[in-house]
Amino acid sequence: MSEVEGRMRTVLDAALEAAFGHVRHGGDHESRKLVAARLLDAAQSGITALDELISVGRRALIDLETRSRA
C-alpha cells in the first residue's frame, strides 16, 4: 500500500467513525458496510476531504434510516 493509499484509508476510517459517532454501539455491520461503500465511491469520484466525506457518510446513514422506516 502506498503512502497516499494509507492516508486515504485513514481518512475513510475517520469519516466512517464520525458518521456512526451518535449510533449506539457504533451501528450494525451491514449498515457500516453500506455506508463504507458509499464513502469509497465518493473517494473514487474525487471527494477526498475529511469534512466532505463525513457529510457523505452521514447522508448515507440518514438514507439507510429513512429506508428502514418506510
Contacts in CASP RR format, 6 or more apart in sequence:
PFRMAT RR
TARGET T0000
AUTHOR 0000-0000-0000
METHOD contacts of the structure
MODEL  1
MSEVEGRMRTVLDAALEAAFGHVRHGGDHESRKLVAARLLDAAQSGITAL
DELISVGRRALIDLETRSRA
1 9 0 8 1.000
8 43 0 8 1.000
8 48 0 8 1.000
11 43 0 8 1.000
11 48 0 8 1.000
11 50 0 8 1.000
11 53 0 8 1.000
12 36 0 8 1.000
12 39 0 8 1.000
12 40 0 8 1.000
12 43 0 8 1.000
12 53 0 8 1.000
14 50 0 8 1.000
14 54 0 8 1.000
15 39 0 8 1.000
15 50 0 8 1.000
15 53 0 8 1.000
15 54 0 8 1.000
15 56 0 8 1.000
15 57 0 8 1.000
16 32 0 8 1.000
16 35 0 8 1.000
16 36 0 8 1.000
16 39 0 8 1.000
16 57 0 8 1.000
18 54 0 8 1.000
18 57 0 8 1.000
18 58 0 8 1.000
19 35 0 8 1.000
19 39 0 8 1.000
19 54 0 8 1.000
19 57 0 8 1.000
19 58 0 8 1.000
19 60 0 8 1.000
19 61 0 8 1.000
20 26 0 8 1.000
20 27 0 8 1.000
20 31 0 8 1.000
20 32 0 8 1.000
20 35 0 8 1.000
20 61 0 8 1.000
23 31 0 8 1.000
23 61 0 8 1.000
26 32 0 8 1.000
31 61 0 8 1.000
31 64 0 8 1.000
34 60 0 8 1.000
34 64 0 8 1.000
35 57 0 8 1.000
35 60 0 8 1.000
35 61 0 8 1.000
35 64 0 8 1.000
38 56 0 8 1.000
38 57 0 8 1.000
38 60 0 8 1.000
39 53 0 8 1.000
39 56 0 8 1.000
39 57 0 8 1.000
39 60 0 8 1.000
42 52 0 8 1.000
42 53 0 8 1.000
42 56 0 8 1.000
43 53 0 8 1.000
47 53 0 8 1.000
47 56 0 8 1.000
END
